Amino acid sequence: MDGMGLTPPHSVEKLVIKNYQGRKFPNWMTGLSISFPGLVFLDLDNCMSCTTLPALDGLNPLKSLQISNAGSVVTIGSEFLGTTLLSQATSFPKLEVLKLRNMKKLEDVSLSAEESQILLPCLKSLHIWFCPKLKGLPEGLIKHAALCDLRVKGAHGLTEIKDLPKLSDELHLKDNRALQRISNLPVLHSLTIDDCSKLKHVSGLDTLQHLRLVFSP
């Protein structure tokens, strides 16, 4: 069963899709805000053949979004927002947690928006794990977010982390082989650097209280 003919009830608040083998997501996922107007948690795991992600426009109640093992996705762009979100003043107004994990082909996350549009104002936690080709942090995601927790692991294409004026509680970096520079994190309290051997420059951490350095054995 590929799930194309299976339509869950509209009352669903937590949706987990795992090991889906189709190249495109089911038809009922093209309008998630209509199918699940109260959706709070969405987890897409091991949808290896899908080259694009479903548009999430209108999912205003969504608080947690996890995307894991999406091995065919190369970019996450404005199409991820859908046409409705691009016309809204605030997108994902309640999203607090975003996790991107084990996306081996992912190179770019760029959510362009109108100057007056606010993206993810409530985002507190962003995890990016094992996205080895990712070239930079998603600028559109962090422009307005008052991030508390940022964790980046195994992003071997990432060379710098900079200009996060609202990142406050913790930055955890592990096994980012190309990372050379960390700068302008003025309210960060805690920093962990674990096996980032090419890191040469750290500046603009004026309120840092806790520093943990871990070197490879």
C-alpha positions in Angstrom: 0.0 0.0 0.0 1.5 3.3 -1.0 -0.9 5.5 0.9 -2.2 7.4 -2.1 -5.8 6.3 -1.5 -5.6 6.6 2.3 -7.0 9.9 3.7 -6.7 10.3 7.4 -9.5 12.1 9.3 -9.5 15.9 9.5 -9.2 15.8 13.3 -5.6 14.6 13.2 -3.2 16.8 15.3 0.0 14.7 15.0 1.0 13.2 11.6 3.9 10.9 11.1 4.7 9.6 7.6 7.5 7.0 7.5 9.0 4.9 4.8 6.8 6.3 2.1 8.2 5.0 -1.3 6.4 7.2 -3.8 8.1 9.9 -5.8 5.3 12.4 -4.9 3.4 12.7 -1.7 -0.3 11.6 -1.6 -2.9 13.9 -3.1 -4.4 14.7 0.3 -1.0 16.2 1.3 -1.2 19.0 -1.4 -3.6 20.9 0.9 -2.5 20.0 4.4 -4.2 23.0 6.0 -7.5 21.9 4.5 -7.0 18.2 5.3 -5.7 18.9 8.9 -6.7 22.3 10.1 -5.6 21.5 13.7 -2.2 19.9 12.8 0.4 20.6 15.5 3.1 18.0 14.9 4.4 16.8 11.5 7.2 14.2 11.0 8.3 13.1 7.6 10.8 10.3 7.9 12.5 8.2 5.3 10.6 9.4 2.2 13.6 8.7 0.1 12.2 9.0 -3.4 10.4 12.3 -3.0 12.3 15.1 -4.6 10.2 17.9 -3.2 8.4 18.5 0.1 4.7 19.3 0.4 3.7 22.9 0.6 2.8 23.8 4.2 0.8 27.0 3.6 -1.9 27.7 6.1 -0.7 25.3 8.8 -0.9 28.0 11.4 -1.3 25.7 14.5 1.9 23.8 13.6 4.4 23.7 16.5 6.9 21.0 15.5 8.2 20.0 12.1 10.7 17.2 11.6 12.1 16.1 8.2 14.5 13.1 8.3 16.1 10.8 5.7 14.7 12.8 2.7 17.6 11.6 0.5 16.4 13.0 -2.8 15.6 16.6 -1.7 18.3 19.0 -3.0 16.7 22.4 -2.1 14.1 23.7 0.2 12.8 26.9 -1.3 9.8 29.2 -1.4 7.6 26.5 -2.9 7.7 24.9 0.6 5.7 27.9 1.8 3.0 27.6 -0.9 1.0 30.4 -2.4 -1.1 31.1 0.7 1.9 31.7 3.0 3.6 34.0 0.5 0.6 36.3 0.8 0.4 36.2 4.6 2.0 38.7 6.9 3.3 36.0 9.2 4.1 32.4 8.2 4.3 29.5 10.6 3.2 31.8 13.5 3.4 29.0 16.2 6.2 26.8 14.9 8.7 26.3 17.8 10.8 23.3 16.7 12.4 22.6 13.2 14.6 19.6 12.7 16.3 18.6 9.4 18.2 15.3 9.7 20.1 13.0 7.4 19.4 14.8 4.1 22.5 13.8 2.1 21.7 15.8 -1.0 20.4 19.0 0.5 22.4 21.9 -0.6 20.3 25.0 0.1 17.5 26.1 2.3 16.3 29.6 1.2 12.8 30.8 2.0 12.5 34.1 0.2 9.6 36.4 1.3 8.3 39.9 1.0 10.1 42.5 3.0 7.0 43.0 5.2 6.5 39.3 5.8 7.6 37.6 9.1 8.9 34.1 9.0 8.8 31.8 12.0 8.6 34.4 14.7 8.2 31.7 17.5 11.0 29.4 16.4 13.0 28.4 19.4 15.0 25.3 18.4 16.6 24.5 15.0 18.5 21.2 14.5 20.5 20.4 11.3 22.1 17.0 11.5 24.0 15.2 8.8 23.3 17.4 5.8 26.8 17.2 4.4 26.2 19.3 1.3 24.4 22.2 3.0 26.2 25.4 2.1 24.7 27.8 4.7 22.2 28.3 7.4 18.6 29.1 6.1 18.6 32.9 6.1 14.9 33.2 5.7 14.3 30.9 8.7 16.4 32.8 11.2 15.8 36.4 10.2 12.9 37.0 12.6 13.3 33.9 14.9 14.3 34.4 18.6 16.2 31.2 18.6 17.2 29.7 21.9 18.9 26.5 20.7 20.8 25.9 17.4 22.5 22.5 16.8 24.5 21.8 13.7 26.2 18.4 13.2 27.8 16.9 10.1 27.2 19.9 7.8 30.5 19.6 6.0 29.7 22.3 3.4 29.2 24.9 6.0 32.1 27.4 6.3 30.7 30.0 8.7 28.0 30.8 11.3 27.4 34.5 11.7 24.9 37.3 12.4 22.4 35.6 14.7 21.6 38.5 17.0 18.8 36.7 18.8 20.4 33.3 19.4 20.4 33.2 23.2 20.8 29.9 25.1 23.0 27.4 23.2 24.9 26.8 20.0 26.2 23.2 19.6 28.5 22.4 16.8 29.8 18.9 16.0 31.8 17.4 13.1 31.4 20.3 10.7 34.6 19.8 8.8 34.7 23.0 6.7 33.6 25.4 9.4 36.1 28.2 9.7 34.4 31.2 11.3 31.9 32.0 14.1 30.9 35.6 14.5 28.3 38.1 15.7 26.3 36.1 18.2 25.9 38.9 20.8 23.5 37.3 23.3 24.7 33.7 23.2 25.3 32.2 26.6 26.6 28.7 25.8 28.8 27.3 23.0 30.0 23.8 22.4 32.6 23.1 19.6 33.1 19.4 19.1 35.6 18.2 16.4 35.5 21.2 14.1 39.2 21.1 13.2 39.3 23.9 10.6 37.7 26.6 12.9 40.1 29.6 13.0 38.1 32.6 13.9 35.6 33.3 16.8 34.4 36.8 17.6 31.4 38.8 18.7 30.3 36.6 21.5 30.0 39.3 24.1 27.8 37.6 26.6 29.2 34.0 26.4 29.2 32.3 29.8 29.9 28.6 29.0 32.4 27.3 26.5 33.0 23.6 25.8 35.8 22.4 23.5 36.0 18.8 22.4 38.9 17.6 20.2 39.0 14.3 18.3 41.1 11.7 20.1 
